[in-house]
Every structure is written in C-alpha cells, then in structure tokens.
Amino acid sequence: MRVEKLVNDQIYHICNRSTEGIPILKQKADAERFLEALLLSNTTDIMTIRGVARTPEQHRNRRKSKPLVEIYALALMPNHFHICVRQIVENGISLWVQRVCNSHARFYNLKNERKGTLFMGRFREVQIVKDEQLFHLLVYIHANPLDLVMPKWREGNLQSWPKADGYLRTYPWSSYNLFVRGGVVHKTIEKLVSRHFPRQVISSWGGLARGIKDWSQRDYEGSKNLFLE
C-alpha cells in the first residue's frame, strides 16, 4: 500500500517495470497502444479499462474534462517506462498510472494469450523539488534509450555525440525531439507532453545536448535516488 499521498502541483519522476523483464513495449503496436492509453486516461471522467480502449473518435466526442496530470517528459523502454509529471488533481497520478497499466496489461495479455500480472506491483515515484534536479531528470529520461546501444553513457563515457544524438532523434518512443531543433515528434507524444516549462528549465541549464555530453559518473551517483534505478 502507498503510504504518502502525492501532492498537487508538485513534480514527480515515475517509473514502472514489467514482471520478469518481459519486453512489453518493444513492439511498435505495443508502444503505440501504451501511448494512446497515456493520452486517453488523462481525464477526470470516470473510465473503465474498456473505456480506455475506445477509439480516438469516440473520445473526441465526449465532453471536455480536466486532466489528472501534466506530462513534461517521457521515455518508453522495452520493459519499463520513465515519465516526468506534475499532479493536477488529488490522487491524479495514481489514478492515471493505474488506468494505463491495467489497460495495457489487459491488451497485452489478450494479444499474447497470457494470464497474470504484467507490471512489478505499484509504480515507484520520487518528488522533484529543485530546478537542478529537474534538469538532471530531464537529461536522464531523454538519454535513457542510449542504454540500448551505448550503455556506457551512464559512466560519462560517450564516445560519439553525433551518433548518440542521431540515435535519440530516431528513437520514436521518447519526447527528446520536442526539445531539440529539427526533430520529428511522434504525433501522440506531441499531444501528451507540455513543452513550455521543461523547455525553460532545459534552456536555463544549457540544453539537453550539454547535459548528456557533460554527463559523468558523479552526476549519476549524486542523483541516483532521482532516477529510480
């Protein structure tokens, strides 16, 4: 059971992983479906799992409602996700993540003819209280896909920034391209993520490129509690 309530108007890093490392977001159809669930579940309207599975047209026809959260950054990895989010209404983050994970579990289990839990219990979270923490978190989330091709970036050993930047620009399941020039953004991510505030923070600290290129083992160890690793 979660003991502490998450606080309205506060920013959090949230993360959840699949059981046994199952690659629940590796296939394009799975990642697309998860993004749609993130978008459609962000409402104060009463919803069921089947409600999340409605078509986009059906959702556009419903009445406008207040969102539960405001999303600042995200990265979907093959077996887990990282999201930076601000809570708008009481219990908004918990309700939103519960809807998304339950919906995706139902979708994935039906598709793959499996039963049982899909995620490792409740999501984990950590509150972000300083702009410096937020910048480090935004850098970390957007660099996370490098784990798939250049895992030593975490140690500050990024041998080729052009290759790293090129990979991050072509990785479709993160909000990286919202915060760099010339990036092509996934249409659902464009709807999901609020850009103005995180852009201000990123700009004031010198940009994502600087943050990733200047990353060091000390940065990682010093802020490890923020990254939910």
C-alpha positions as a Markdown table, in Angstrom:
| # | Residue | x | y | z |
|---|---|---|---|---|
| 1 | Met | 0.0 | 0.0 | 0.0 |
| 2 | Arg | 1.2 | 3.5 | -0.8 |
| 3 | Val | 1.5 | 5.5 | 2.5 |
| 4 | Glu | 2.3 | 9.0 | 1.4 |
| 5 | Lys | -0.2 | 10.9 | -0.8 |
| 6 | Leu | 1.3 | 12.6 | -3.8 |
| 7 | Val | 0.9 | 16.4 | -3.7 |
| 8 | Asn | -0.9 | 18.5 | -6.2 |
| 9 | Asp | 1.2 | 21.0 | -8.2 |
| 10 | Gln | 4.3 | 19.0 | -7.4 |
| 11 | Ile | 6.5 | 17.3 | -10.0 |
| 12 | Tyr | 7.4 | 13.6 | -9.8 |
| 13 | His | 9.5 | 11.1 | -11.6 |
| 14 | Ile | 7.5 | 7.9 | -12.0 |
| 15 | Cys | 8.7 | 4.5 | -13.3 |
| 16 | Asn | 7.3 | 1.0 | -13.5 |
| 17 | Arg | 8.8 | -2.2 | -14.9 |
| 18 | Ser | 7.4 | -5.4 | -16.3 |
| 19 | Thr | 7.5 | -8.6 | -14.4 |
| 20 | Glu | 10.5 | -10.8 | -15.3 |
| 21 | Gly | 11.7 | -8.2 | -17.8 |
| 22 | Ile | 9.1 | -9.0 | -20.3 |
| 23 | Pro | 9.5 | -6.7 | -23.4 |
| 24 | Ile | 6.0 | -5.3 | -23.1 |
| 25 | Leu | 6.8 | -2.1 | -25.1 |
| 26 | Lys | 9.3 | -3.4 | -27.6 |
| 27 | Gln | 6.9 | -4.0 | -30.5 |
| 28 | Lys | 5.6 | -0.9 | -32.3 |
| 29 | Ala | 1.9 | -1.9 | -31.8 |
| 30 | Asp | 2.5 | -2.3 | -28.0 |
| 31 | Ala | 4.3 | 1.1 | -27.7 |
| 32 | Glu | 1.6 | 2.8 | -29.8 |
| 33 | Arg | -1.1 | 1.3 | -27.7 |
| 34 | Phe | 0.6 | 2.4 | -24.5 |
| 35 | Leu | 1.0 | 6.0 | -25.7 |
| 36 | Glu | -2.7 | 6.1 | -26.6 |
| 37 | Ala | -3.6 | 4.8 | -23.1 |
| 38 | Leu | -1.4 | 7.6 | -21.5 |
| 39 | Leu | -3.3 | 10.1 | -23.5 |
| 40 | Leu | -6.8 | 8.8 | -23.2 |
| 41 | Ser | -6.6 | 8.0 | -19.5 |
| 42 | Asn | -5.6 | 11.6 | -18.5 |
| 43 | Thr | -9.1 | 12.7 | -17.6 |
| 44 | Thr | -11.2 | 13.3 | -14.6 |
| 45 | Asp | -14.0 | 11.5 | -16.4 |
| 46 | Ile | -15.0 | 8.1 | -14.9 |
| 47 | Met | -13.4 | 5.4 | -17.0 |
| 48 | Thr | -13.2 | 1.7 | -17.2 |
| 49 | Ile | -10.5 | -0.4 | -18.9 |
| 50 | Arg | -12.8 | -0.8 | -21.8 |
| 51 | Gly | -13.3 | 3.0 | -21.8 |
| 52 | Val | -9.5 | 3.5 | -22.3 |
| 53 | Ala | -9.8 | 1.1 | -25.3 |
| 54 | Arg | -12.3 | 3.3 | -27.1 |
| 55 | Thr | -11.4 | 4.6 | -30.5 |
| 56 | Pro | -9.9 | 8.2 | -30.7 |
| 57 | Glu | -13.1 | 9.3 | -32.5 |
| 58 | Gln | -15.2 | 8.2 | -29.5 |
| 59 | His | -13.0 | 10.1 | -27.1 |
| 60 | Arg | -13.2 | 13.2 | -29.2 |
| 61 | Asn | -16.9 | 13.1 | -29.0 |
| 62 | Arg | -17.1 | 13.0 | -25.2 |
| 63 | Arg | -17.3 | 16.2 | -23.1 |
| 64 | Lys | -14.2 | 18.1 | -22.3 |
| 65 | Ser | -12.9 | 17.3 | -18.8 |
| 66 | Lys | -10.0 | 18.3 | -16.6 |
| 67 | Pro | -6.7 | 16.4 | -16.9 |
| 68 | Leu | -5.3 | 14.5 | -14.0 |
| 69 | Val | -1.7 | 15.3 | -14.7 |
| 70 | Glu | 0.6 | 17.4 | -16.8 |
| 71 | Ile | 3.4 | 15.5 | -18.5 |
| 72 | Tyr | 6.8 | 17.1 | -19.0 |
| 73 | Ala | 8.9 | 14.2 | -20.5 |
| 74 | Leu | 8.7 | 10.5 | -21.2 |
| 75 | Ala | 10.7 | 7.6 | -22.5 |
| 76 | Leu | 9.3 | 4.1 | -23.1 |
| 77 | Met | 11.9 | 1.4 | -22.9 |
| 78 | Pro | 11.3 | -2.3 | -23.9 |
| 79 | Asn | 10.4 | -3.4 | -20.4 |
| 80 | His | 9.8 | -0.2 | -18.4 |
| 81 | Phe | 8.9 | 3.5 | -18.7 |
| 82 | His | 10.1 | 6.8 | -17.2 |
| 83 | Ile | 7.8 | 9.8 | -17.0 |
| 84 | Cys | 8.2 | 13.3 | -15.5 |
| 85 | Val | 4.8 | 14.5 | -14.5 |
| 86 | Arg | 3.0 | 17.2 | -12.4 |
| 87 | Gln | -0.1 | 16.2 | -10.4 |
| 88 | Ile | -3.1 | 18.5 | -11.1 |
| 89 | Val | -5.9 | 16.9 | -9.1 |
| 90 | Glu | -5.8 | 14.9 | -5.9 |
| 91 | Asn | -4.7 | 11.2 | -6.5 |
| 92 | Gly | -4.3 | 12.1 | -10.2 |
| 93 | Ile | -1.0 | 10.4 | -10.8 |
| 94 | Ser | -2.0 | 7.2 | -9.0 |
| 95 | Leu | -5.4 | 7.0 | -10.9 |
| 96 | Trp | -3.8 | 7.8 | -14.2 |
| 97 | Val | -1.0 | 5.2 | -13.9 |
| 98 | Gln | -3.4 | 2.6 | -12.6 |
| 99 | Arg | -5.7 | 3.1 | -15.6 |
| 100 | Val | -2.8 | 2.9 | -18.0 |
| 101 | Cys | -1.1 | -0.2 | -16.6 |
| 102 | Asn | -4.4 | -2.1 | -16.2 |
| 103 | Ser | -5.4 | -1.2 | -19.7 |
| 104 | His | -2.1 | -2.2 | -21.1 |
| 105 | Ala | -2.0 | -5.5 | -19.1 |
| 106 | Arg | -5.4 | -6.4 | -20.5 |
| 107 | Phe | -4.4 | -5.6 | -24.1 |
| 108 | Tyr | -1.0 | -7.3 | -23.9 |
| 109 | Asn | -2.4 | -10.5 | -22.2 |
| 110 | Leu | -5.2 | -10.9 | -24.7 |
| 111 | Lys | -2.9 | -10.3 | -27.6 |
| 112 | Asn | -0.3 | -12.8 | -26.3 |
| 113 | Glu | -2.7 | -15.3 | -24.8 |
| 114 | Arg | -1.2 | -15.0 | -21.4 |
| 115 | Lys | -2.5 | -14.5 | -17.8 |
| 116 | Gly | -1.2 | -12.9 | -14.7 |
| 117 | Thr | 0.3 | -9.6 | -13.7 |
| 118 | Leu | 2.3 | -7.6 | -16.2 |
| 119 | Phe | 3.9 | -4.9 | -14.0 |
| 120 | Met | 6.0 | -5.2 | -10.9 |
| 121 | Gly | 3.4 | -4.0 | -8.5 |
| 122 | Arg | 2.7 | -0.3 | -8.0 |
| 123 | Phe | 4.8 | 2.3 | -9.7 |
| 124 | Arg | 7.7 | 4.0 | -8.0 |
| 125 | Glu | 8.0 | 7.7 | -7.7 |
| 126 | Val | 10.3 | 10.4 | -6.3 |
| 127 | Gln | 9.4 | 14.1 | -5.9 |
| 128 | Ile | 11.5 | 16.7 | -7.7 |
| 129 | Val | 11.9 | 19.9 | -5.6 |
| 130 | Lys | 14.7 | 21.9 | -7.3 |
| 131 | Asp | 15.2 | 23.1 | -10.9 |
| 132 | Glu | 18.7 | 21.4 | -10.9 |
| 133 | Gln | 17.1 | 18.1 | -10.0 |
| 134 | Leu | 14.5 | 18.6 | -12.8 |
| 135 | Phe | 17.2 | 19.3 | -15.3 |
| 136 | His | 19.2 | 16.2 | -14.3 |
| 137 | Leu | 16.0 | 14.2 | -14.5 |
| 138 | Leu | 15.1 | 15.5 | -18.0 |
| 139 | Val | 18.6 | 14.7 | -19.2 |
| 140 | Tyr | 18.4 | 11.2 | -17.7 |
| 141 | Ile | 14.9 | 10.4 | -19.1 |
| 142 | His | 15.9 | 11.5 | -22.6 |
| 143 | Ala | 19.2 | 9.8 | -22.6 |
| 144 | Asn | 17.7 | 6.5 | -21.3 |
| 145 | Pro | 17.3 | 5.0 | -24.8 |
| 146 | Leu | 21.1 | 5.1 | -25.2 |
| 147 | Asp | 21.1 | 2.1 | -22.8 |
| 148 | Leu | 20.1 | 0.0 | -25.9 |
| 149 | Val | 23.2 | 1.0 | -27.9 |
| 150 | Met | 25.7 | 2.9 | -25.8 |
| 151 | Pro | 25.2 | 1.8 | -22.1 |
| 152 | Lys | 28.5 | 3.4 | -21.0 |
| 153 | Trp | 26.9 | 6.8 | -21.3 |
| 154 | Arg | 25.9 | 6.4 | -17.7 |
| 155 | Glu | 29.6 | 6.3 | -16.7 |
| 156 | Gly | 30.3 | 9.5 | -18.7 |
| 157 | Asn | 31.9 | 7.5 | -21.5 |
| 158 | Leu | 30.0 | 8.8 | -24.5 |
| 159 | Gln | 32.4 | 8.2 | -27.4 |
| 160 | Ser | 30.5 | 9.9 | -30.1 |
| 161 | Trp | 27.9 | 12.6 | -29.5 |
| 162 | Pro | 26.8 | 12.8 | -33.2 |
| 163 | Lys | 26.0 | 9.0 | -33.1 |
| 164 | Ala | 24.2 | 9.4 | -29.8 |
| 165 | Asp | 22.2 | 12.4 | -30.9 |
| 166 | Gly | 21.3 | 10.6 | -34.2 |
| 167 | Tyr | 20.1 | 7.6 | -32.3 |
| 168 | Leu | 18.0 | 9.6 | -29.9 |
| 169 | Arg | 16.4 | 11.6 | -32.7 |
| 170 | Thr | 15.3 | 8.4 | -34.4 |
| 171 | Tyr | 14.1 | 6.7 | -31.3 |
| 172 | Pro | 10.3 | 7.1 | -31.6 |
| 173 | Trp | 9.2 | 6.4 | -28.0 |
| 174 | Ser | 10.6 | 9.4 | -26.2 |
| 175 | Ser | 9.9 | 13.2 | -26.0 |
| 176 | Tyr | 13.5 | 14.0 | -26.9 |
| 177 | Asn | 12.6 | 15.6 | -30.3 |
| 178 | Leu | 10.4 | 18.1 | -28.6 |
| 179 | Phe | 13.4 | 19.7 | -27.0 |
| 180 | Val | 15.9 | 19.7 | -29.9 |
| 181 | Arg | 15.8 | 21.6 | -33.1 |
| 182 | Gly | 14.6 | 19.8 | -36.3 |
| 183 | Gly | 13.3 | 16.7 | -34.5 |
| 184 | Val | 10.3 | 14.8 | -35.8 |
| 185 | Val | 7.9 | 14.1 | -33.0 |
| 186 | His | 5.5 | 11.2 | -32.6 |
| 187 | Lys | 2.0 | 12.6 | -33.0 |
| 188 | Thr | 0.7 | 11.1 | -29.8 |
| 189 | Ile | 3.7 | 12.3 | -27.8 |
| 190 | Glu | 3.2 | 15.8 | -29.2 |
| 191 | Lys | -0.3 | 15.7 | -27.7 |
| 192 | Leu | 0.8 | 14.3 | -24.4 |
| 193 | Val | 3.8 | 16.4 | -23.4 |
| 194 | Ser | 3.6 | 20.1 | -22.3 |
| 195 | Arg | 6.7 | 21.8 | -23.6 |
| 196 | His | 6.8 | 25.3 | -22.3 |
| 197 | Phe | 8.0 | 24.8 | -18.7 |
| 198 | Pro | 10.5 | 22.0 | -19.4 |
| 199 | Arg | 12.0 | 24.0 | -22.3 |
| 200 | Gln | 12.6 | 26.9 | -19.9 |
| 201 | Val | 14.4 | 24.6 | -17.5 |
| 202 | Ile | 16.4 | 22.9 | -20.2 |
| 203 | Ser | 17.4 | 26.2 | -21.8 |
| 204 | Ser | 18.5 | 27.8 | -18.5 |
| 205 | Trp | 20.9 | 24.9 | -17.9 |
| 206 | Gly | 22.4 | 24.9 | -21.3 |
| 207 | Gly | 20.3 | 22.4 | -23.3 |
| 208 | Leu | 19.9 | 18.6 | -23.4 |
| 209 | Ala | 23.0 | 18.2 | -25.6 |
| 210 | Arg | 25.2 | 19.8 | -23.0 |
| 211 | Gly | 23.5 | 17.8 | -20.2 |
| 212 | Ile | 24.1 | 14.5 | -22.0 |
| 213 | Lys | 27.6 | 15.3 | -23.3 |
| 214 | Asp | 28.7 | 16.5 | -19.8 |
| 215 | Trp | 27.2 | 13.6 | -18.0 |
| 216 | Ser | 29.6 | 11.9 | -15.6 |
| 217 | Gln | 29.6 | 9.0 | -13.2 |
| 218 | Arg | 29.5 | 11.6 | -10.4 |
| 219 | Asp | 26.2 | 13.1 | -11.8 |
| 220 | Tyr | 24.7 | 9.6 | -11.8 |
| 221 | Glu | 25.8 | 8.6 | -8.3 |
| 222 | Gly | 24.9 | 12.0 | -6.9 |
| 223 | Ser | 21.4 | 12.0 | -8.2 |
| 224 | Lys | 20.7 | 8.2 | -8.3 |
| 225 | Asn | 17.7 | 8.5 | -6.0 |
| 226 | Leu | 16.0 | 10.7 | -8.6 |
| 227 | Phe | 16.4 | 8.1 | -11.3 |
| 228 | Leu | 14.6 | 5.2 | -9.5 |
| 229 | Glu | 17.3 | 2.7 | -10.6 |
